[in-house]
C-alpha cells in the first residue's frame, strides 16, 4: 500500500480518535457526582449549628 492510499485511512483514524476524545471529555465534564447522604447530613448539621450560634449571639446582645 502506498502512502497516497494510506492518507484517507490515517485521516479517518485521526478524526475518529478526536471525536472519541471530545465525546469522553464532554461526558466527564457533564457527569454529576453521586448523591452522598452523609455529606448532605453533615452540611445540614453545620447549617443548624450556625443558626444556633447566631441565635445565641442575638440573645447575648439583646
Residue pairs with C-beta under 8 A, 6 or more apart in sequence:
none
